[in-house]
Amino acid sequence: MCVRIFNHGCHHDWKLAGLPEGCRSYGRICAFHGGDFVFGRTSMQMELRVGGRFRLGRKIGSGSFGDIYLGLNVQTNEEVAVKLECVKSKHPQLHIEGRLYRVMSGGVGIPDVKWCGLEGEYNVMVMELLGPSLEDLFNFCQRKFSLKTVLLLADQMITRIEYIHERDYIHRDIKPDNFLMGLGKRGNLVYIIDFGLAKKYRDSRSQHIPYRENKNLTGTARYASVNTHRGIEQSRRDDIESLGYVLMYFNRGTLPWQGLKAATKRQKYDKISEKKISTSVEELCASYPEAFATYLRYSRTLGFEDTPDYGHLRQLFRNLFHRQGLRYDYLFDWNLLKTAKRLQQSAAPTMGRTE
Protein backbone atom coordinates (compact mmCIF):
# COMPACT_ATOMS: atom_id res chain seq x y z
CA MET A 1 0.00 0.00 0.00
CA CYS A 2 1.47 3.38 -0.91
CA VAL A 3 -0.24 5.41 1.80
CA ARG A 4 -1.75 4.15 5.00
CA ILE A 5 -4.80 6.02 6.26
CA PHE A 6 -6.24 6.11 9.73
CA ASN A 7 -9.41 7.73 11.01
CA HIS A 8 -9.48 7.36 14.76
CA GLY A 9 -12.82 5.76 15.60
CA CYS A 10 -13.55 5.57 11.85
CA HIS A 11 -15.43 8.87 11.76
CA HIS A 12 -13.66 10.15 8.62
CA ASP A 13 -11.18 12.31 10.55
CA TRP A 14 -8.56 11.32 8.01
CA LYS A 15 -4.83 11.57 8.76
CA LEU A 16 -1.82 10.77 6.62
CA ALA A 17 0.45 8.10 8.08
CA GLY A 18 3.02 7.59 5.33
CA LEU A 19 4.17 8.44 1.82
CA PRO A 20 4.51 6.09 -1.14
CA GLU A 21 7.93 5.25 -2.44
CA GLY A 22 9.02 7.61 -5.18
CA CYS A 23 6.40 10.22 -4.28
CA ARG A 24 7.37 13.72 -3.18
CA SER A 25 5.46 16.23 -1.11
CA TYR A 26 5.21 19.80 -2.42
CA GLY A 27 3.22 21.50 0.29
CA ARG A 28 0.76 21.16 3.12
CA ILE A 29 -2.37 19.03 2.89
CA CYS A 30 -5.34 21.20 3.77
CA ALA A 31 -8.04 18.52 3.79
CA PHE A 32 -9.13 15.07 2.72
CA HIS A 33 -12.56 15.22 1.16
CA GLY A 34 -14.66 12.60 -0.61
CA GLY A 35 -11.69 10.35 -1.32
CA ASP A 36 -9.52 13.12 -2.81
CA PHE A 37 -6.69 15.08 -1.23
CA VAL A 38 -7.15 18.85 -1.29
CA PHE A 39 -4.04 21.02 -1.19
CA GLY A 40 -3.37 24.66 -0.45
CA ARG A 41 -1.32 26.79 -2.86
CA THR A 42 0.93 23.87 -3.82
CA SER A 43 0.49 20.34 -5.10
CA MET A 44 1.59 16.92 -3.92
CA GLN A 45 2.69 14.09 -6.19
CA MET A 46 1.29 11.08 -4.39
CA GLU A 47 -1.39 8.46 -4.66
CA LEU A 48 -3.36 6.32 -2.26
CA ARG A 49 -3.35 2.62 -3.18
CA VAL A 50 -4.94 -0.57 -1.93
CA GLY A 51 -3.94 -4.09 -2.86
CA GLY A 52 -0.70 -2.73 -4.31
CA ARG A 53 -2.17 -1.87 -7.71
CA PHE A 54 -5.49 -0.07 -7.15
CA ARG A 55 -5.38 3.72 -6.85
CA LEU A 56 -8.12 5.14 -4.64
CA GLY A 57 -10.18 8.10 -5.86
CA ARG A 58 -13.34 9.93 -4.87
CA LYS A 59 -16.25 8.50 -2.90
CA ILE A 60 -19.05 7.35 -5.20
CA GLY A 61 -21.51 5.69 -2.84
CA SER A 62 -22.29 3.66 0.25
CA GLY A 63 -23.33 0.06 0.81
CA SER A 64 -25.03 -1.54 3.80
CA PHE A 65 -21.79 -1.64 5.80
CA GLY A 66 -19.18 0.41 3.94
CA ASP A 67 -18.26 3.33 1.71
CA ILE A 68 -17.48 2.87 -1.98
CA TYR A 69 -14.78 4.74 -3.87
CA LEU A 70 -13.77 5.03 -7.50
CA GLY A 71 -10.48 3.26 -8.13
CA LEU A 72 -8.05 2.61 -10.95
CA ASN A 73 -5.94 -0.46 -11.65
CA VAL A 74 -2.62 1.26 -12.35
CA GLN A 75 -1.36 -1.79 -14.27
CA THR A 76 -4.26 -2.02 -16.73
CA ASN A 77 -5.90 1.46 -16.48
CA GLU A 78 -9.19 -0.30 -15.72
CA GLU A 79 -11.58 1.66 -13.50
CA VAL A 80 -12.89 -0.28 -10.50
CA ALA A 81 -15.05 0.21 -7.42
CA VAL A 82 -13.32 0.01 -4.03
CA LYS A 83 -15.37 -0.74 -0.93
CA LEU A 84 -13.87 0.16 2.45
CA GLU A 85 -15.04 -0.90 5.90
CA CYS A 86 -13.36 0.08 9.16
CA VAL A 87 -12.14 -3.02 11.00
CA LYS A 88 -13.37 -1.36 14.21
CA SER A 89 -16.95 -1.41 12.92
CA LYS A 90 -19.41 -2.82 15.43
CA HIS A 91 -20.33 -5.67 13.09
CA PRO A 92 -17.69 -6.04 10.32
CA GLN A 93 -19.35 -7.55 7.26
CA LEU A 94 -17.14 -6.87 4.26
CA HIS A 95 -15.12 -10.09 4.54
CA ILE A 96 -18.40 -12.03 4.64
CA GLU A 97 -19.74 -10.11 1.64
CA GLY A 98 -16.50 -10.78 -0.25
CA ARG A 99 -16.89 -14.50 0.43
CA LEU A 100 -20.48 -14.39 -0.87
CA TYR A 101 -19.38 -12.67 -4.08
CA ARG A 102 -16.94 -15.52 -4.58
CA VAL A 103 -19.77 -18.03 -4.02
CA MET A 104 -21.85 -16.15 -6.61
CA SER A 105 -18.98 -15.57 -9.05
CA GLY A 106 -19.53 -16.47 -12.68
CA GLY A 107 -23.23 -15.69 -12.69
CA VAL A 108 -24.72 -13.25 -15.20
CA GLY A 109 -25.25 -9.90 -13.51
CA ILE A 110 -22.93 -10.67 -10.58
CA PRO A 111 -20.05 -8.16 -10.24
CA ASP A 112 -16.54 -9.54 -10.63
CA VAL A 113 -14.43 -9.17 -7.46
CA LYS A 114 -10.83 -8.24 -8.30
CA TRP A 115 -9.24 -8.31 -4.83
CA CYS A 116 -10.14 -8.63 -1.16
CA GLY A 117 -7.89 -7.98 1.80
CA LEU A 118 -6.88 -5.90 4.80
CA GLU A 119 -5.15 -2.52 4.43
CA GLY A 120 -4.22 -0.75 7.66
CA GLU A 121 -7.43 -0.09 9.56
CA TYR A 122 -9.69 -1.17 6.70
CA ASN A 123 -11.21 -4.26 5.18
CA VAL A 124 -11.11 -3.69 1.42
CA MET A 125 -12.95 -5.20 -1.53
CA VAL A 126 -12.13 -4.17 -5.11
CA MET A 127 -14.75 -5.03 -7.70
CA GLU A 128 -15.97 -4.37 -11.22
CA LEU A 129 -17.15 -0.79 -11.73
CA LEU A 130 -20.84 -0.59 -12.61
CA GLY A 131 -23.20 2.10 -13.83
CA PRO A 132 -26.01 3.88 -11.97
CA SER A 133 -28.50 2.14 -9.72
CA LEU A 134 -32.13 1.73 -10.72
CA GLU A 135 -32.98 4.27 -8.00
CA ASP A 136 -30.63 6.80 -9.64
CA LEU A 137 -32.17 6.11 -13.05
CA PHE A 138 -35.68 6.32 -11.60
CA ASN A 139 -34.88 9.83 -10.35
CA PHE A 140 -33.32 10.70 -13.72
CA CYS A 141 -36.61 9.69 -15.38
CA GLN A 142 -38.68 11.94 -13.07
CA ARG A 143 -39.61 9.01 -10.82
CA LYS A 144 -41.76 7.14 -13.33
CA PHE A 145 -40.88 4.25 -15.61
CA SER A 146 -42.88 3.17 -18.64
CA LEU A 147 -44.49 -0.27 -18.63
CA LYS A 148 -41.91 -1.42 -21.18
CA THR A 149 -38.98 -0.47 -18.94
CA VAL A 150 -40.59 -2.08 -15.87
CA LEU A 151 -41.14 -5.34 -17.77
CA LEU A 152 -37.62 -5.37 -19.23
CA LEU A 153 -36.24 -4.89 -15.73
CA ALA A 154 -38.57 -7.44 -14.11
CA ASP A 155 -37.36 -10.20 -16.44
CA GLN A 156 -33.72 -9.71 -15.48
CA MET A 157 -34.38 -9.02 -11.79
CA ILE A 158 -36.31 -12.28 -11.33
CA THR A 159 -33.41 -14.13 -12.97
CA ARG A 160 -30.84 -12.50 -10.66
CA ILE A 161 -32.84 -13.48 -7.57
CA GLU A 162 -33.28 -17.01 -8.92
CA TYR A 163 -29.51 -17.34 -9.38
CA ILE A 164 -28.81 -16.24 -5.78
CA HIS A 165 -31.40 -18.72 -4.50
CA GLU A 166 -29.81 -21.50 -6.58
CA ARG A 167 -26.57 -20.76 -4.70
CA ASP A 168 -28.43 -21.43 -1.42
CA TYR A 169 -28.70 -17.80 -0.32
CA ILE A 170 -31.43 -15.22 0.10
CA HIS A 171 -30.59 -11.54 -0.45
CA ARG A 172 -32.88 -9.97 2.19
CA ASP A 173 -32.50 -6.41 0.88
CA ILE A 174 -34.18 -6.31 -2.51
CA LYS A 175 -34.53 -2.62 -3.44
CA PRO A 176 -33.81 -0.34 -6.44
CA ASP A 177 -30.50 0.83 -4.93
CA ASN A 178 -29.17 -2.75 -5.02
CA PHE A 179 -29.68 -3.24 -8.76
CA LEU A 180 -27.20 -1.48 -11.03
CA MET A 181 -26.83 -1.28 -14.79
CA GLY A 182 -23.57 -2.30 -16.43
CA LEU A 183 -21.24 -0.06 -18.40
CA GLY A 184 -20.18 -0.06 -22.06
CA LYS A 185 -21.07 -3.29 -23.84
CA ARG A 186 -22.89 -4.45 -20.69
CA GLY A 187 -24.97 -1.28 -20.48
CA ASN A 188 -28.24 -3.21 -20.87
CA LEU A 189 -27.39 -5.80 -18.23
CA VAL A 190 -28.92 -5.57 -14.74
CA TYR A 191 -26.54 -6.43 -11.90
CA ILE A 192 -27.46 -7.28 -8.32
CA ILE A 193 -25.15 -6.04 -5.57
CA ASP A 194 -24.67 -5.69 -1.81
CA PHE A 195 -24.75 -9.06 -0.10
CA GLY A 196 -24.14 -7.52 3.32
CA LEU A 197 -27.48 -8.81 4.61
CA ALA A 198 -27.62 -12.07 2.62
CA LYS A 199 -28.17 -15.32 4.51
CA LYS A 200 -27.82 -19.00 3.69
CA TYR A 201 -31.26 -20.60 3.71
CA ARG A 202 -30.19 -24.22 3.14
CA ASP A 203 -27.07 -26.30 3.75
CA SER A 204 -25.04 -28.54 1.43
CA ARG A 205 -27.54 -31.38 2.04
CA SER A 206 -30.42 -29.11 0.92
CA GLN A 207 -31.71 -28.87 4.49
CA HIS A 208 -33.78 -25.69 4.80
CA ILE A 209 -33.32 -23.34 7.76
CA PRO A 210 -36.04 -23.74 10.41
CA TYR A 211 -39.13 -21.57 10.64
CA ARG A 212 -38.77 -18.96 13.38
CA GLU A 213 -40.74 -16.02 14.70
CA ASN A 214 -39.99 -12.87 16.71
CA LYS A 215 -37.19 -11.86 14.35
CA ASN A 216 -36.11 -8.23 13.99
CA LEU A 217 -36.69 -6.58 10.62
CA THR A 218 -33.72 -7.11 8.31
CA GLY A 219 -33.59 -5.11 5.10
CA THR A 220 -35.44 -1.99 3.97
CA ALA A 221 -38.90 -1.50 5.49
CA ARG A 222 -40.38 0.07 2.33
CA TYR A 223 -39.89 -3.15 0.34
CA ALA A 224 -40.02 -5.72 3.16
CA SER A 225 -42.52 -8.57 2.86
CA VAL A 226 -45.58 -8.76 5.08
CA ASN A 227 -44.13 -11.81 6.85
CA THR A 228 -40.88 -9.96 7.52
CA HIS A 229 -42.89 -7.21 9.22
CA ARG A 230 -44.60 -9.89 11.29
CA GLY A 231 -41.21 -11.07 12.58
CA ILE A 232 -41.07 -14.33 10.63
CA GLU A 233 -37.71 -15.70 9.49
CA GLN A 234 -37.09 -14.77 5.85
CA SER A 235 -36.86 -17.30 3.04
CA ARG A 236 -37.01 -17.25 -0.76
CA ARG A 237 -40.62 -16.07 -0.83
CA ASP A 238 -39.66 -12.80 0.86
CA ASP A 239 -37.14 -11.79 -1.83
CA ILE A 240 -39.85 -12.49 -4.41
CA GLU A 241 -42.48 -10.41 -2.59
CA SER A 242 -40.02 -7.54 -2.09
CA LEU A 243 -39.39 -7.45 -5.84
CA GLY A 244 -43.14 -7.13 -6.37
CA TYR A 245 -43.14 -3.94 -4.30
CA VAL A 246 -40.12 -2.63 -6.22
CA LEU A 247 -41.96 -3.15 -9.52
CA MET A 248 -45.06 -1.37 -8.25
CA TYR A 249 -42.87 1.47 -6.97
CA PHE A 250 -41.53 1.82 -10.52
CA ASN A 251 -45.08 1.76 -11.92
CA ARG A 252 -46.66 4.16 -9.44
CA GLY A 253 -43.80 6.48 -8.51
CA THR A 254 -44.47 5.92 -4.80
CA LEU A 255 -45.91 3.25 -2.51
CA PRO A 256 -48.86 3.93 -0.14
CA TRP A 257 -46.68 3.43 2.95
CA GLN A 258 -44.07 6.02 2.00
CA GLY A 259 -43.78 9.32 3.87
CA LEU A 260 -45.38 8.13 7.12
CA LYS A 261 -44.34 10.22 10.15
CA ALA A 262 -43.27 8.68 13.45
CA ALA A 263 -41.22 9.65 16.51
CA THR A 264 -38.95 6.59 16.42
CA LYS A 265 -37.69 4.10 13.86
CA ARG A 266 -39.61 1.32 15.61
CA GLN A 267 -42.85 3.32 15.41
CA LYS A 268 -42.20 4.08 11.74
CA TYR A 269 -41.66 0.38 11.00
CA ASP A 270 -44.94 -0.37 12.78
CA LYS A 271 -46.81 2.26 10.73
CA ILE A 272 -45.34 0.94 7.48
CA SER A 273 -46.33 -2.59 8.51
CA GLU A 274 -49.90 -1.56 9.36
CA LYS A 275 -50.36 0.33 6.09
CA LYS A 276 -48.81 -2.44 4.00
CA ILE A 277 -50.95 -5.17 5.58
CA SER A 278 -54.13 -3.09 5.29
CA THR A 279 -53.49 -2.25 1.60
CA SER A 280 -54.88 -5.06 -0.53
CA VAL A 281 -53.01 -6.29 -3.59
CA GLU A 282 -55.97 -5.15 -5.71
CA GLU A 283 -55.78 -1.65 -4.26
CA LEU A 284 -52.01 -1.44 -4.68
CA CYS A 285 -52.14 -2.61 -8.30
CA ALA A 286 -55.37 -0.86 -9.32
CA SER A 287 -55.23 0.58 -12.87
CA TYR A 288 -52.10 -1.45 -13.68
CA PRO A 289 -51.99 -4.68 -15.72
CA GLU A 290 -53.28 -7.73 -13.86
CA ALA A 291 -49.88 -9.46 -14.11
CA PHE A 292 -48.54 -7.34 -11.24
CA ALA A 293 -51.39 -8.27 -8.90
CA THR A 294 -51.04 -11.92 -9.94
CA TYR A 295 -47.32 -11.77 -9.14
CA LEU A 296 -47.89 -10.34 -5.65
CA ARG A 297 -50.75 -12.71 -4.82
CA TYR A 298 -48.54 -15.63 -5.86
CA SER A 299 -45.62 -14.42 -3.70
CA ARG A 300 -47.90 -14.13 -0.66
CA THR A 301 -49.25 -17.67 -1.06
CA LEU A 302 -45.79 -19.29 -1.02
CA GLY A 303 -44.95 -21.43 1.99
CA PHE A 304 -41.84 -20.85 4.09
CA GLU A 305 -39.82 -23.62 2.39
CA ASP A 306 -41.46 -23.41 -1.05
CA THR A 307 -39.33 -22.98 -4.16
CA PRO A 308 -40.77 -20.09 -6.19
CA ASP A 309 -41.69 -20.87 -9.79
CA TYR A 310 -39.36 -18.28 -11.31
CA GLY A 311 -40.16 -19.35 -14.86
CA HIS A 312 -43.88 -18.84 -14.24
CA LEU A 313 -43.23 -15.34 -12.88
CA ARG A 314 -41.04 -14.39 -15.83
CA GLN A 315 -43.67 -15.73 -18.22
CA LEU A 316 -46.37 -13.60 -16.56
CA PHE A 317 -44.48 -10.48 -17.57
CA ARG A 318 -43.29 -11.80 -20.94
CA ASN A 319 -46.87 -12.58 -21.93
CA LEU A 320 -47.89 -9.06 -20.94
CA PHE A 321 -44.95 -7.67 -22.91
CA HIS A 322 -46.09 -9.47 -26.07
CA ARG A 323 -49.76 -8.57 -25.57
CA GLN A 324 -48.73 -4.92 -25.42
CA GLY A 325 -46.88 -5.31 -28.74
CA LEU A 326 -43.58 -4.18 -27.20
CA ARG A 327 -40.13 -4.91 -28.66
CA TYR A 328 -37.18 -6.52 -26.88
CA ASP A 329 -34.78 -3.85 -28.14
CA TYR A 330 -33.45 -3.07 -24.63
CA LEU A 331 -34.16 0.62 -25.08
CA PHE A 332 -34.94 1.71 -21.53
CA ASP A 333 -36.55 5.02 -20.62
CA TRP A 334 -33.21 6.53 -19.60
CA ASN A 335 -31.70 5.67 -23.01
CA LEU A 336 -34.48 7.56 -24.77
CA LEU A 337 -34.29 10.47 -22.33
CA LYS A 338 -30.52 10.78 -22.74
CA THR A 339 -30.89 10.75 -26.53
CA ALA A 340 -33.60 13.42 -26.36
CA LYS A 341 -31.45 15.60 -24.10
CA ARG A 342 -28.44 15.24 -26.40
CA LEU A 343 -30.55 16.25 -29.40
CA GLN A 344 -31.95 19.19 -27.46
CA GLN A 345 -28.46 20.34 -26.47
CA SER A 346 -27.09 20.00 -30.00
CA ALA A 347 -30.07 21.88 -31.44
CA ALA A 348 -29.89 24.75 -28.93
CA PRO A 349 -26.89 26.61 -30.49
CA THR A 350 -28.43 26.34 -33.98
CA MET A 351 -31.69 27.81 -32.73
CA GLY A 352 -29.76 30.56 -30.99
CA ARG A 353 -27.99 31.55 -34.22
CA THR A 354 -31.20 31.80 -36.24
CA GLU A 355 -32.95 34.08 -33.75
Secondary structure, DSSP 8 states (H G I E B T S, - for coil): --S-EE-GGGSS--EE----TT-B--S-EEEEETTEEEESSS--B---EETTTEEEEEEEEE-SSSEEEEEEETTTTEEEEEEEEETTSSS--HHHHHHHHHHHTTSTT---EEEEEEETTEEEEEEE----BHHHHHHHTTT---HHHHHHHHHHHHHHHHHHHHTTEE-S--SGGGEEE--GGGTT-EEE---TT-EE-B-TT--B-----S----S-GGG--HHHHTT----HHHHHHHHHHHHHHHHHSS-TTTT---SSHHHHHHHHHHHHHHS-HHHHTTTS-HHHHHHHHHHHH--TT----HHHHHHHHHHHHHHTT---S---HHHHHHHHHHHHHHHHHHHHHH-
